[in-house]
Amino acid sequence: MAEQRLYIWLDRNPFSGPPDLWIEDITGHSDLDLLAQAIRAGRLGRYLPVRLALSPHPDPKFPSGYRSVNVANLLRHYRIPYRTRLELVLDTTGTLSPGGREAADSTPRPMRRQ
């Protein structure tokens, strides 16, 4: 019998390419239980995206072929301790993007609402 797997895409659409990693799919256990166990064991790494996709298919053909999981809700539900971090996305010139007008090294000034 072939090994059953759950394929995981970290912070991207499953239609954009192959899965980032996989975990063993155990018959009779919930996919979310297996995912929470893998997270708790550190198999998905220390830093997780806000959302991830989970599927029993390595190449789902339809949107119904995968499940989108809110990671923060999963961690809360399974009582897995976590910290929240925010990531700034900077372009190559050092300015904030998108739409940022100030250089990243300049001192931000408080702005008054009009």
C-alpha positions as CSV (number, residue, x, y, z in Angstrom):
1,M,0.0,0.0,0.0
2,A,1.3,3.5,-0.9
3,E,2.2,5.9,1.8
4,Q,-0.6,8.6,2.3
5,R,0.6,12.2,2.6
6,L,-0.8,15.6,3.3
7,Y,0.8,18.2,1.2
8,I,1.4,21.7,2.6
9,W,1.9,25.1,0.8
10,L,3.3,27.8,3.0
11,D,1.8,31.2,2.3
12,R,1.0,30.7,-1.4
13,N,-1.6,29.3,-3.7
14,P,-1.4,25.5,-4.4
15,F,-1.9,26.3,-8.1
16,S,1.3,28.3,-8.2
17,G,3.7,25.3,-7.9
18,P,4.6,22.1,-6.1
19,P,4.0,21.8,-2.3
20,D,6.6,23.2,0.1
21,L,6.5,20.1,2.3
22,W,4.4,17.1,3.3
23,I,3.4,15.2,6.5
24,E,2.2,11.6,6.8
25,D,-1.6,11.2,6.6
26,I,-2.8,8.7,9.2
27,T,-6.2,7.1,8.6
28,G,-8.7,7.9,11.3
29,H,-7.0,11.2,12.4
30,S,-8.2,14.6,11.5
31,D,-6.1,16.6,9.1
32,L,-6.0,19.5,11.4
33,D,-4.9,17.3,14.3
34,L,-2.1,15.9,12.2
35,L,-1.1,19.5,11.2
36,A,-1.1,20.7,14.8
37,Q,1.0,17.8,15.8
38,A,3.5,18.6,13.1
39,I,3.6,22.3,14.1
40,R,4.1,21.4,17.8
41,A,7.0,19.0,16.8
42,G,8.6,21.8,14.8
43,R,8.4,20.0,11.4
44,L,7.0,23.2,9.7
45,G,9.7,25.4,11.0
46,R,9.8,28.2,13.6
47,Y,8.2,30.9,11.5
48,L,4.8,30.2,10.0
49,P,2.7,32.3,7.6
50,V,-0.7,33.7,8.4
51,R,-2.4,31.1,6.1
52,L,-1.3,27.9,4.6
53,A,-2.9,25.4,2.3
54,L,-3.4,21.7,3.0
55,S,-4.3,18.9,0.5
56,P,-4.1,15.1,0.1
57,H,-3.2,15.8,-3.6
58,P,0.3,17.1,-4.6
59,D,-1.3,18.9,-7.6
60,P,-5.0,19.9,-6.8
61,K,-6.9,20.6,-10.0
62,F,-9.8,22.5,-8.4
63,P,-10.3,24.9,-5.5
64,S,-12.2,22.2,-3.7
65,G,-9.1,20.0,-3.8
66,Y,-7.3,21.9,-1.0
67,R,-8.1,23.5,2.4
68,S,-6.9,26.9,3.4
69,V,-6.0,27.1,7.1
70,N,-5.8,30.2,9.3
71,V,-2.7,29.4,11.3
72,A,-3.4,31.8,14.3
73,N,-6.8,30.2,14.8
74,L,-5.2,26.7,14.6
75,L,-2.6,27.6,17.2
76,R,-5.2,29.0,19.6
77,H,-7.5,26.1,19.2
78,Y,-4.8,23.5,19.9
79,R,-3.2,25.7,22.6
80,I,0.2,25.9,20.9
81,P,2.1,28.9,22.3
82,Y,3.1,31.5,19.8
83,R,4.2,35.1,19.3
84,T,3.0,37.5,16.7
85,R,5.5,39.3,14.5
86,L,5.0,41.8,11.7
87,E,7.2,41.9,8.7
88,L,8.0,45.0,6.8
89,V,8.4,44.6,3.0
90,L,11.1,46.9,1.7
91,D,12.0,47.3,-1.9
92,T,15.7,47.4,-3.1
93,T,16.0,51.2,-2.7
94,G,15.3,51.1,1.0
95,T,11.9,52.8,0.8
96,L,8.8,51.3,2.2
97,S,6.6,49.6,-0.3
98,P,3.9,49.7,-1.6
99,G,3.2,53.4,-1.6
100,G,5.6,54.4,1.1
101,R,7.3,57.8,0.5
102,E,9.8,57.9,3.3
103,A,13.2,56.2,3.2
104,A,13.6,53.3,5.7
105,D,16.4,55.0,7.5
106,S,14.6,58.3,8.1
107,T,13.0,59.1,11.4
108,P,9.2,58.7,11.1
109,R,7.2,61.7,12.2
110,P,3.7,61.4,13.8
111,M,1.0,62.6,11.5
112,R,-2.1,64.5,12.6
113,R,-5.4,63.5,11.1
114,Q,-7.3,66.3,9.4
